Amino acid sequence: MKFYDRVSELKELRRIQRLAFSDYSRMTVITGRRRIGKTSLAVEAAKGEEPTVYLFVSRKNEAALCQEFSQLISDSLSIYVPQEIKNFKSLFQLILEAGKTRRFNLIIDEFQEFERVNPAVFSDVQNLWDQYRKDTKVNMILMGSVFSMMHRIFEGAKEPLFGRADNIIRLKGFGTHTLKEIMEDFRSGYGNDQLLALYSITGGVPKYVELLAENTDLSIEGMFDYIVRENSPFTDEGKNILIEEFGKDYGLYFSILSSIAAGINTQSDIEASLGGVSVGGQLRRLMEDYSLINRHRPIMAKENSQAVRYEIIDNFMKFWFRYFDRNKSMVEIGNYGLLRQIVENDYPTFSGPMLERYFRLKLMESQLFSAIGSWWERKKGKEANEIDIVAIYGTEKKALVAEVKRQRRNYDHKDFMTKVDRIKSIALSSYDIEPRLLTMDDM
């Protein structure tokens, strides 16, 4: 699949590269979940006349890793690398010495894995970078897919590399315009139902989009056939990604995420579903350390409002927990036919909230709004008068209030306008309200 989008990220990376080559060395950090396209972006940005050294940090003995790196550095920069170098500190110093007399890109992928190879590497990199940075012309890009570790390494105030990055780029999935472009390239004349399925399943994660585009006809049936089958690359994907993040203590985190994926989205309800286990600390870490969930309050609500919901940020993770994790006994016995049927039958229900998420993303991309969220109120302990999307226009006292329905025939205008009147009286009394129905026809 060709290289899509990343226009703003490429522009920024090339700006930093120009500074590194004309002035002095720069360090850029690219973070993002697995499969999000970090490597493709870095390699694309590094294309040009100057050479690129690409190093992938695998879980090997440091000496073995350095032997592998030595050959790559020698080939890329056409320099002599002594075979007796057995530690990354010496190798990194050699690279920076080369940067005194020539310009080049240095890409280190899965940088966080040095913690398992030799944790002292981070201090060594910091010391050498501080020593050589102003005297060299190296465009260094450091990447990692374990969010919690990369966040700690570069943004933890007590870590040696804190404050060293000139920029940190957090890569997200493709936006709506790019997904439409890909659909048109691979399924000309596509329908919005297929576009919604692609977004609902992948969340725009490039590798997942690529797998579906190159192995299916991008029909809903074709995508389900490819995803839910024996030897599918998606079967263990969620588990593999999260075990990387959580390590051996993943059990409770998995249970919390599974509850949220099933629609249990308040702390009290999550704790009840887990037999009364307290999960406040885990919810906080899932937000702050792992960036896997969001906490939502009704729009315009105060920060101390007790009306709080949690949701999984990542579309694929939501899909994986809802179907693969919840039905792991079927996966274990290989009953993919039954699981495929469950996914297809439940998809209209699953894709409803995904359509809301799609429209929130589309509104965000428009750059017209200062706040986008949803609204609900609680009556006698129960949620009532829920509105799918509320978006505040810029600095104006004007708000878009929208009901989202897959099909127009399911829309009850009278019921919706009752909700509009309610939110206006409670939260938006000074705002001009623009009521709107959004369906798949508006995608």
N, C-alpha and C positions, 0 to 999 in steps of 0.2 A: 504494500500500500504506500502511496506517495506521502510525503511529509505535508501534514495539514496544519493550518492555523499557527498559533504561538507567535503572532505578529509582535505583540508588545514585549513578550519575553525575549525574542530574538533581537529586537531593537535595543533593549537594555543590555543584553549580553555583549552585543557588538559595540555599544558605547563604552562599556567597561574594558573590552579588549583594546579599543583604540587608546584609552588612557594608559593601560598597562604597557602597550608597545611604544607609546610616545613619551611617557613620563616615567613611571616606575611601577613595579609589580602590584597587581590587585588580586584579592581573594574574593571569589563569589561562592556562595553556598546555595545549592538547589536541593530542596526537600520535597517530599510527596510520597504517597503510598506506592507500593509495588505496582508495576504495569502502567504508570501514569505518563511515561515517556520522557523521563529525565535524561537518560543516555542519548536518545535520539535528538533531543533539544540541544544538549551540550555539543554533540558531534556536528550538528548542523550549524550551530553558531561558530564553531571553530574552523569551518571551511575557509580556505584562503591560501595565500602564498606561504604563510609561516607554518612550520611543522607542528604537529600535535603529538604529545606523549599521552597515551591512554593506559591507565593502570587500574585493574580491577582487584579489589582486596577480597580474596577468598580466605576461608578458614584453614590456613596452612601454618606450618611452622614458619617462624620469621625468616630463618635462613633460606628455606625453600622458596618462600615468597620473594625474597630479595634476588635470588638467582633468576627467577622468572622475570622480575622487573628489570634486572640489569640488561638482559637481552633486548627487551622492548625499548629501553632508553637508548641503548647503543644503536639499534636499528632506526629509531625515529629521529635522533639528533646527530647520527653519524659521529659519535664520540666514543672514546675508549672508556669502558667501565671495568675496573679491576675485579677479577673473579673472587678475590678474598673478602669483598664487602658482604657481610652477613647480617647487617642490621639496617633498618630503614632510616635511622638517624644519619648514618654516613651516606646512604644513597640520596636522601633528600638534600643533604649539603652539596653533594656532587651536582645534583640538578640545579640548585640555586647558583653554584659557581658558574655553570654553563650559561645561566641567565645574565651574567655580567657582560658577555660578549655577543649574545644573540637573543632574538625574540622568539618565543614559542608559547604554545598553549600546553598546560598541564592539567589533565583531567584525571581525578582519582575517584573511582566509583565505589559505592558501598564503604565510604570512609569510616563509618561507625564500627566496622568489623575489626579495626585495629584494637578496639577494647578487648577483643578475645585473643588477638595475636600478641599484642604487647601494649598494655595501657599507657606505658611511658611515652609512646609515640606522640600523643597529643601535646605533652609538654615539650618534647623535642621539636615538633613542628612549630610550636609557638616561639620557642627561643631562636630557632634558625630563621623563621620568618621575620621576627623583629630585627634580627641582625642584618639580613640581606635585602629586605624589601625595597628600601630606597635606592639600592645600588644595582638592581636587576630589572629586567623587562619580561617578566613571566606572567601570563594570564592564567591564574590557577582557579580551577573550578572543582569544588568538592561536593560530592553527591551522596545521598543516603536515603534508604527507603524505610528504615525503622524510625518512625517519627519521634518517639519518646527519647531515643538515644541522641538523635541529631539535634533535637530541641535542647537537651541538656548540655551537649558538647559545646554548642555555639551560643546558647542563650542563658545558660546557668551562670549566675554571677560569680560562683566560686571555681568555675572551670578555666583551665589555662587558655583556651581559645575564645573565651568570652570577649566580645568587642573587636575581634580581629577581622571578621568578614566585612568587606566593603558593601556587600549587599546580600540579602537572603531572599531567594525567590521560592515561594511556596506554590508548587505546580498543582493545578486542579484539572478536572476533566474538561473535555471539549464543551463549548457553549452551544446554544441552539442553532446558530447560523452554520457552524461547522458540521454539526450532525445532519442538517438539511443538505449541505453540500455533499457529504459522504453518501447519504441516501440517494441523491440524484445521480452520483457517479456510478453507484453499484446497483441501483434499482430505479431506473428512470421512470417517472410517472408514479412514484410511490404514493401510498395513502398515508394520512396522518395516523391511522391506527398502527401502521408499521413503524413510523417515526416514534410514536409514544412507546412502543414495545422496546425499541432499541435504547431509548433514553431510560426507561424504567429498569431494564436489566443491567445496563452498563454504567449509567450515570455519566457517560461520556469518557470513561477511562479508555485511552487509546488502544491498549493491547486487546481489550475485550471487544472493542468496536472492530479492530482489524481481524480478529479471529472470526467474528460473525460475518463480516463483509466478504472475506475471502473463502469461507467454507459453507456459506448458505446463500439462499436467494433473498435474504432479509425479509421474507414473509414471517408472520408470527409463528406459523406452524414449523417453518424451516428452522427458525432460531431455537424454538423449544426442542425440536428433534436433535439438534446439535448439542445443546446444553445438557439435556437430561438423557444420558445414555451411558453405557459402559465405556470406561476409559475417557470420559469427558474431562477436558482440562479445568472445568469449573467445579467438579465434585468436591475436591479437597481444598480449593483455592482459599476460601474464607478461613478455614482452620489453619492453613499454613501461614497466612499473613498474620493472623492474630497471635499465634504461638510465638512468632518472631518478636512481637511486641510484649506479650505478657510473660513469656518464659514458662516455668513449671507451675506457676500459680494462676493458670488461666481459667480454672474451673468456674469460680464464682463470677468472673467477668463474662464468660460465655453465657452463664445462666441469666445474668442481667440483660445482656444484649438480646438474648432469645426472647425474654419477656417483653422488652421494648418493641422488638420486631413483630410480636403478636398483638400489639396494640395496648399493652399495659404500660402506661406512660407517666404515671405519677410515682413519687418515691414511696408513698404509703402502699399503693397497689403493688408495686414491684416487690417490696418487702413482704407483703402478704402472700404473693405468689411463690415466694421462696421460703415460706414457712416461718416468717417473722425475723429473718436474718437482717441485721442493720447493714445498709449499703450506701450510706451517705458518703463515706470516704471513697468508695469505689466509683460512685457517680462523679465525684469531683475529679478523680484521676482520669476517668474516661473522657472528661471534657478537657482538662488542662494539660495532662501529661501525654495523652494518646490522641486527642482531637478526633474521637470517634463518635461522640454524641454532642447534641446541642441542648441547651435548656431554654425553653420558650415561656414567655408570659404573654397574656393578651396585650396587643399593641396599645400603647398609651398607659399601661398599668405601671404602678410604682415599683421600684426595685425590691421593696420588701413585701410585695404581693405574694400571697401563698398559693395563688393560682399558677402552678408551674407544671409544665409538661416536658418530657424528655423524648428526643427522637434520634435515630441513627442518621448520621450525616450522609454516609456513603450508600448510594442506591444498590450497588451490587451486594454489599454486606447485608442490607435489609432483605434483599431477594434470597441470599444464601441462607440466612438464619430462618427465614420463613418457610423455605422448602427443603433444603439439604440438611440443615442441622435439626430441624423439627422432625424430619422423617428419616433420621440416620439409620434406623433399623431396616428400612426398605433398601437403603443404599448398601448396607452390610450384606444383605442376602441377595443383592443384585436385581431387585424387582423395580427396574427402571420404567417398565411399562405403566405400572400403577402410579409411580411418582410423576411420570409425564402427564397422566390423566389428571392428577390432583392439581398440578401447576396450571394446566389449561383451564380447568373448571374454576379455579380460584382467581385467575388472572384479571377478570373484570373488576373484582373487589380490590386486588392489589394495585392495579393501575389507576384507580380513582385518586388516591392520595398522591400518586406519582404525577398525575396530570396537574394537581395543585402545585406541586414542587416545580414542574416544568414552567408553569406560568409565573411563579415567583422569580425563577431564573430569568425568564424573558423580560419581565418588568425591571429586574435589576440591571440587565444589559442595556436597557433603554436609557439609563442615566437620568431619568426624569424625577426620581423619587428620593426623599431623604430618609424614609423608613418604610420597610415592607414586612408585614407579618400577618397574623390572623387574630381573631378576637372571639372570646367566649365569656360567659358569666356562669356563676354557680348559684343554684337555688336549692336550698335544703340538702346541701352536700352533693348535688348532681349538677353536671354541666348542662347549660341550656343556651338557646339563642346563639348558636355558633355561626360565625361568618368565616368563610374559607380564606379570603385574602382582603387585607386592608393595606393600602399604600398611600403614604402622605406625599403630595407633590412638593418638591423643593422647599422653598421657604414660604410658599403660599398656604393660606388656610383653606386647602382643598384636599379632598381625599377620594381615592378610588375604592369603592366597596364592591367586591365581586363574589358571586356564587359560581362554583366550578362544577360542571356536570359533564360526564362523558357524552351523554345524548341530550339534546334539547328537549325531547319529549318528557324527560324526568324532572324538568324545572317547574316549580310552583311559584309563580310571580307574586301572588298575594302573600304567601308565607315568607318569601325573601324580603319583601318590602316591610313586613312587620319587624323583621330583624334589623333592617336598615333604620327604621324609626327608633328602635331600642338602642342601637349603638350611638345614634345621634344624640339621644337624650342623656346617655350615660357618659360617653367618652369623647364625642365629637360635636358637642353642642355649638361650637363656634366655627365649624367647618362647613364649606359647601360640599355636598355629597354627590359623587358621580356613581350611581349604581350600574352594575354591568353583569351580564351573564357571559361566562367564558366556557366554551365547549371545544371539542376536538377540531371543530371547523375553524377555530381561531388560532391554531398552533402556528 
